[in-house]
């Protein structure tokens, strides 16, 4: 999905009216600008939490045992405010209709990115994860991401592999990476910052841009 015609009507959004904007660069390429404000009213958004997300539940669901590749890109602006106290999720695999933490989340906290996955009989526990640096190094440039994903709740034969700008960052095999019996998980991109208004935070505004997104199934 390249956003040249904006966000298609069939793509679900979870955001305030001004939280998602389509922009076109001088090179003709389009991107989604996702933004959230700590002091804004999010009572009309899911969970009442600060978020500006696009989700692909209507287009694509992850089936256990199948193999997928997801590609996307992000741009962190120079004025991005580093928050050492409250994390933000900017990419996730969300379980179908189950409640609980996301199946897979890629987050930012302070200078670090992190990836975590969960599933199987104990979805409240992280089955595999890793922190990696550095957010400040990525200010003012596009970062290209790639993820290979074979979801299996038992963990046997499962795969989660993440690349950042062509460098392999994380690999987990043989670990539960989808909720028990779930064949309806889907991708979400954008910004979600839970508990942002509770306690201290060192940021008041978050903006990240998202380029084209592709999800392919190989088996």
VENDA-V473775 format. One line per field, one symbol per residue. phi: phi as a letter, one per 20 degrees, with the letter a starting at -180 (. if undefined). burial: I if it has 24 or more other ideal C-beta (glycine too) atoms within 12 Angstrom, else O. Layout:
# VENDA-V473775
phi=???
burial=???
This chain:
# VENDA-V473775
phi=.dmfdnegffefccafgdeccecdefenedbdedbccfeeedfedgmmdfbbcdcdfedbceefnedccdcbbccefgegefdedcecedbbedfgdeepffgbcdccbmedebcbcbqmfcffdfeaaaebdcfffefmbedddbcebcebffnfnfbcccdclndfdbcccmcgcbfgmeccfbeccpcbcfmfedmebdcdbcccdcegccccddb
burial=IOIOOOIOOOIIIIIIOOIIIIIOOOOOOIIIIIIIIIOIOIOOIOOOIIIIIIIIIOOIIIOIOIIIIIIIIIIIOOOIIIIOOIIIIIIIIIIIOOOOIIIIIIIIIIOIIIIIIIIIOOIOOIIIIOOIOOIOOIOOOIIIIIIIIIIIIOIOOIIIIIIIOOOOIIOIOOIIIIIIOIOOIIIIIIIIIIOIOOOOIOIOIIIIIIIOIOIOOOO
